[in-house]
Every structure is written in C-alpha cells, then in structure tokens.
Amino acid sequence: MSQRLRVGMVGYGYWGPNIVRNLVRLDSAELVALCDASERNRARFEDAYPGIPAVESIERLLAEHEVDAVVIATSAPTHHAVARAAIDAGKHCFVEKPLTLTSADAEDLVRSADAAGVVLMVGHLMKYHSAITWMKEYIASGALGEVLYLYMQRLNLGKVRTQENAFWSLAPHDVSIALYLLDEMPESVSASGAAFVTPGVQDTVFANLRFASGKMANIHVSWLDPHKVRRLTVVGSKQMLVFDDMQATEKIWVYDRGVEPPEALPYGADVQLRFGDIHVPWVPLKEPLLVEMEHFVTCCQTGAVPRSDGRDGLRVVRVLEAVDESMAGGGTPVSTRVEV
Ligand SMILES: NC(=O)c1ccc[n+]([C@@H]2O[C@H](COP(=O)([O-])OP(=O)(O)OC[C@H]3O[C@@H](n4cnc5c(N)ncnc54)[C@H](O)[C@@H]3O)[C@@H](O)[C@H]2O)c1
C-alpha cells in the first residue's frame, strides 16, 4: 500500500468541518495541519481535533508543515490565490466549488497545475453521489435510449445571499451534473433572472444550455420559492428518469414511457404514446463527501485524472460566467467556449 497522503486543510467555516470529518476517516490520508484566518474557527478545530496544529495563513501552513496535498474550503473569492500558493509549492490541490470566480482564473489554475505536475480537483460533490453515478451508468447502458433533454430545479425559501446571485450559489452542482450526464460542454447559454430582494443580485434564474448534439438542459434555481425542491428529470428516447433528492431513500424513478415516432409505426399511423412500468431501483447510499475525499487521495497517490478535474471546474465556471453575461445582455445566447 502507498504511504499515507499528508494533507493540509485550509478553511474551517461552515463546510470545512464536514470535509475534515471525512478526511480523518481515511486510512490512506493523514491530516497534518489546518489553516484558517479566523481565530475563533481555529479554536473550534483545536477543540475537535486536539494535537493537530492550526495556523492562520497558507504561507505558514506550507512553510512549517510537510504536506503532499492541500484541501481548500475557503470562500470562493479566495480560491484562486490560495490554490495558486499551494500549486506553486508543488502540492496537489482540492478546491471547493466553484473553482474560481472567473474562467481566466480557472484557466490559470489548470495551466499552473499542469506545469507543476500536480493533481487539481474541484469539489463537484454530486459527481460522487451514488444516485448520480447510478444514473450515469444507466444512461451509458443504453436503456434510456438517446438522451434528448434534461431539466433541474433547486428551489427553496432561503438562504438569501447578497454577495452572489442564486445561480452562483445554487447551480454549480446542477451545471456539473448536466455536463457529466450529457458528457458534453454546451455551445451556448441563455438565461433570464430577476433581483427582487437585493438590487443586482438575482434571486431566481432560468438558464438554458444548448449543446452541439442538439440536446438541451434547463436549470431553474431560486431562494424565493414556497417549495423545497431538488429534482432532476432526464428524458430519453426510450425511457425517462427522475432523481428527487428530497426523498430519503427512493430517490430515483425510472419511467418506461415515451413516444413512438411515425417511422416506427405502420405506414400512415400517427405518433403513439407508450405508457409502461415505473421502477424505483435500490441504490445503496454512501456519504458523497467521503467518496469524493477517497477519490482525491487515490488520484494524488496514483496520478489518475480526477472525475472532477481542473478542466471540469473551468467548464462549470465558464457556464456560470456565461449565465451572468446572458442575463446582463437581456437573455441573449452567450458562447461557453473554453480554451484549455
Ligand atoms: N460541496 C458543497 O456542497 C458545499 C457546501 C457548502 C459550501 N461549499 C463551498 O465551500 C467553500 C466554503 O464555504 P463556507 O460556507 O464554509 O464558507 P465560510 O465563510 O463559512 O468559511 C470559510 C472559512 O475560510 C476561512 N478563510 C477565508 N479566507 C481564508 C484564507 N485566505 N486563508 C485561510 N482561511 C481563510 C474563513 O476564516 C472561514 O473560516 C465555498 O467554496 C463553498 O462554495 C461547498
């Protein structure tokens, strides 16, 4: 077995403790030190994990502790600078989503990680959710037929944010799922949104992703909605899938339904609707964050390319950025082309 990966953790606010809780469960990794700019959060960490040192800056973490990899869960505006410091020091790097706030910064991280020969992975957590990996395999098996389009809704009343709009706050997961399931980068996006609570910060966004293959994805996010909804619907030429993340166990529904096109029917017949069985497959659930951390450690130890690598992070950032550009332009389609 390879040596344990020595990890330095950066950021112990709301999300960082969840990552740390899973990192310390891994036999393949060792949490060497933590860094957080907040004294209060360092104290919280030291209470929970006595014996593991906590420092206030990435510079001190890198200078004073021998680490192979750095895991970053600081606020998004700091991701680029903190990740660059780690990559420049030759450390493998895991960065929470969104990778950066601009595609230029994301490209910079991808190129820097390539040049340094280190792993760059982004926290697109849903790619490690057993229900999503089940759906990915089901689509690959061909049972769904050709995927035609999908749509997602992530709605709730709250949590209202004032620094980032609802799309940046809620949709990184949905965008990463759409790109993963369709296995394609959109050519363009068009979006409309409205800011009802904080001027200039959209609370509700409808975004349409268009793909060269003709597929389409629609994402609706809002923190100003009476329903708590986290639902994904995938429509294929043979079957249809629904993933409802609000269900405790029965999360996936497979509808054996469709439309028989005229060419599949006797000459002169009209289209026919097909109604078949509805299945609820049993999908064993494992904590996605644990799967994600295991995957990061394995990639660092073997040199494998992560399922959510830096390029994937860049693609998602470019879509988020293009949604903002489209909303600013009154909903006009915006190209999502990326260079690396
Ligand atoms: N994957 C998920 O489902 C998920 C869920 C929630 C948050 N997140 C992501 O996790 C990241 C952190 O979110 P959060 O809600 O925990 O934020 P937060 O503000 O609660 O915590 C951030 C922490 O980072 C520290 N910090 C900020 N800049 C720093 C720096 N330069 N050096 C050292 N420490 C620094 C802060 O002191 C704070 O303790 C974000 O990227 C967010 O999008 C992911």
The ligand as a Tripos MOL2 file, in Angstrom:
@<TRIPOS>MOLECULE
LIG
   44    48     1     0     0
SMALL
NO_CHARGES

@<TRIPOS>ATOM
      1 N1        -19.8680   20.9540   -1.8510 N.am      1 LIG1
      2 C1        -20.8500   21.5270   -1.1960 C.2       1 LIG1
      3 O1        -21.9720   21.0160   -1.1730 O.2       1 LIG1
      4 C2        -20.5950   22.8120   -0.4510 C.ar      1 LIG1
      5 C3        -21.4810   23.2330    0.5350 C.ar      1 LIG1
      6 C4        -21.2050   24.4310    1.1790 C.ar      1 LIG1
      7 C5        -20.0890   25.1780    0.8330 C.ar      1 LIG1
      8 N2        -19.2700   24.7410   -0.1530 N.ar      1 LIG1
      9 C6        -18.0930   25.5290   -0.5800 C.3       1 LIG1
     10 O2        -17.1440   25.5260    0.4740 O.3       1 LIG1
     11 C7        -16.4260   26.7510    0.4650 C.3       1 LIG1
     12 C8        -16.5060   27.3870    1.8480 C.3       1 LIG1
     13 O3        -17.8570   27.7160    2.1210 O.3       1 LIG1
     14 P1        -18.3360   28.0080    3.6160 P.3       1 LIG1
     15 O4        -19.7980   28.1600    3.5450 O.co2     1 LIG1
     16 O5        -17.7280   27.0220    4.5660 O.co2     1 LIG1
     17 O6        -17.6630   29.4550    3.8790 O.3       1 LIG1
     18 P2        -17.3680   30.1070    5.2820 P.3       1 LIG1
     19 O7        -17.2430   31.5760    5.0350 O.co2     1 LIG1
     20 O8        -18.3300   29.6170    6.3320 O.co2     1 LIG1
     21 O9        -15.9330   29.5310    5.7100 O.3       1 LIG1
     22 C9        -14.7560   29.9030    5.0710 C.3       1 LIG1
     23 C10       -13.6010   29.7890    6.0600 C.3       1 LIG1
     24 O10       -12.4000   30.0700    5.3590 O.3       1 LIG1
     25 C11       -11.5980   30.9500    6.1390 C.3       1 LIG1
     26 N3        -10.7700   31.7180    5.2120 N.ar      1 LIG1
     27 C12       -11.1900   32.6080    4.2580 C.ar      1 LIG1
     28 N4        -10.1490   33.0650    3.5450 N.ar      1 LIG1
     29 C13        -9.0480   32.4540    4.0480 C.ar      1 LIG1
     30 C14        -7.6680   32.4960    3.6970 C.ar      1 LIG1
     31 N5         -7.2170   33.2610    2.6880 N.pl3     1 LIG1
     32 N6         -6.8100   31.7490    4.4170 N.ar      1 LIG1
     33 C15        -7.2710   30.9700    5.4260 C.ar      1 LIG1
     34 N7         -8.5560   30.8950    5.8020 N.ar      1 LIG1
     35 C16        -9.4430   31.6160    5.1040 C.ar      1 LIG1
     36 C17       -12.5920   31.7980    6.9220 C.3       1 LIG1
     37 O11       -11.9890   32.3150    8.1000 O.3       1 LIG1
     38 C18       -13.6960   30.7910    7.2170 C.3       1 LIG1
     39 O12       -13.4700   30.1130    8.4360 O.3       1 LIG1
     40 C19       -17.0560   27.6040   -0.6490 C.3       1 LIG1
     41 O13       -16.3010   27.4520   -1.8200 O.3       1 LIG1
     42 C20       -18.4250   26.9910   -0.8330 C.3       1 LIG1
     43 O14       -18.9480   27.1730   -2.1280 O.3       1 LIG1
     44 C21       -19.4780   23.5590   -0.7800 C.ar      1 LIG1
@<TRIPOS>BOND
     1     1     2 1
     2     2     3 2
     3     2     4 1
     4     4     5 ar
     5     4    44 ar
     6     5     6 ar
     7     6     7 ar
     8     7     8 ar
     9     8     9 1
    10     8    44 ar
    11     9    10 1
    12     9    42 1
    13    10    11 1
    14    11    12 1
    15    11    40 1
    16    12    13 1
    17    13    14 1
    18    14    15 2
    19    14    16 1
    20    14    17 1
    21    17    18 1
    22    18    19 2
    23    18    20 1
    24    18    21 1
    25    21    22 1
    26    22    23 1
    27    23    24 1
    28    23    38 1
    29    24    25 1
    30    25    26 1
    31    25    36 1
    32    26    27 ar
    33    26    35 ar
    34    27    28 ar
    35    28    29 ar
    36    29    30 ar
    37    29    35 ar
    38    30    31 1
    39    30    32 ar
    40    32    33 ar
    41    33    34 ar
    42    34    35 ar
    43    36    37 1
    44    36    38 1
    45    38    39 1
    46    40    41 1
    47    40    42 1
    48    42    43 1
@<TRIPOS>SUBSTRUCTURE
     1 LIG1         1 GROUP 0 **** ****
